[in-house]
Amino acid sequence: MSVIDAFLDALWLEQGASDHTLAAYRRDLTAWQAHLESHGEALVAPPPARISEWFASRREQGYQLRSNARLLSTLRSFYRWGRLNNQVASDPLTDIKLPRGDAIRRAGSRHAGTALRLRSASL
């Protein structure tokens, strides 16, 4: 069983995570693992600088704040679980901060307003 599968099993057993949540976590962790492997690095021991580099790359690719915040939350949960279950030696996210909730809400509101204006204009 892979470390990702073990983590997802734990989420399902301990927290009753939904199929939707488990699928989203799997996508996030698989993408992160592929990124690490493309640099010759392992999921269980990434250099902290790689995380900042990946998020900067995602911002350049147009990923929104909410998407990156969700991804960071997934990674934070995974590495916290990994430390508690002796799957990872250290948590590479120790110095990485989640965006504040009000910043995420503002970003979401800005896009919601744009969608409403476009909808109104089409009517």
Solvent accessible surface area in square Angstrom, and as a share of the most:
residue,aa,sasa,rsa
1,M,176,0.78
2,S,58,0.38
3,V,26,0.15
4,I,10,0.05
5,D,46,0.24
6,A,27,0.21
7,F,3,0.01
8,L,7,0.04
9,D,60,0.31
10,A,15,0.11
11,L,14,0.07
12,W,145,0.51
13,L,128,0.64
14,E,132,0.59
15,Q,134,0.59
16,G,57,0.54
17,A,16,0.13
18,S,61,0.39
19,D,118,0.61
20,H,143,0.64
21,T,47,0.27
22,L,29,0.14
23,A,44,0.34
24,A,11,0.09
25,Y,39,0.15
26,R,107,0.39
27,R,143,0.52
28,D,11,0.06
29,L,0,0.00
30,T,69,0.40
31,A,47,0.36
32,W,0,0.00
33,Q,52,0.23
34,A,58,0.45
35,H,32,0.14
36,L,0,0.00
37,E,103,0.46
38,S,87,0.56
39,H,82,0.37
40,G,74,0.71
41,E,38,0.17
42,A,50,0.38
43,L,7,0.03
44,V,56,0.32
45,A,70,0.55
46,P,10,0.06
47,P,49,0.31
48,P,82,0.52
49,A,76,0.59
50,R,48,0.18
51,I,0,0.00
52,S,59,0.38
53,E,66,0.30
54,W,21,0.07
55,F,17,0.07
56,A,36,0.28
57,S,32,0.20
58,R,22,0.08
59,R,145,0.53
60,E,152,0.68
61,Q,124,0.55
62,G,47,0.45
63,Y,97,0.37
64,Q,88,0.39
65,L,63,0.31
66,R,123,0.45
67,S,29,0.19
68,N,10,0.05
69,A,10,0.08
70,R,110,0.40
71,L,2,0.01
72,L,8,0.04
73,S,46,0.30
74,T,1,0.00
75,L,0,0.00
76,R,43,0.16
77,S,27,0.17
78,F,0,0.00
79,Y,0,0.00
80,R,124,0.45
81,W,33,0.12
82,G,0,0.00
83,R,118,0.43
84,L,140,0.70
85,N,66,0.34
86,N,140,0.72
87,Q,78,0.35
88,V,9,0.05
89,A,90,0.70
90,S,73,0.47
91,D,39,0.20
92,P,8,0.05
93,L,0,0.00
94,T,94,0.55
95,D,125,0.65
96,I,38,0.19
97,K,160,0.68
98,L,80,0.40
99,P,40,0.25
100,R,167,0.61
101,G,37,0.36
102,D,42,0.22
103,A,26,0.21
104,I,33,0.17
105,R,148,0.54
106,R,145,0.53
107,A,6,0.05
108,G,16,0.15
109,S,72,0.46
110,R,149,0.54
111,H,80,0.36
112,A,53,0.41
113,G,20,0.19
114,T,55,0.32
115,A,59,0.45
116,L,114,0.57
117,R,157,0.57
118,L,123,0.61
119,R,151,0.55
120,S,72,0.47
121,A,88,0.68
122,S,91,0.58
123,L,157,0.78
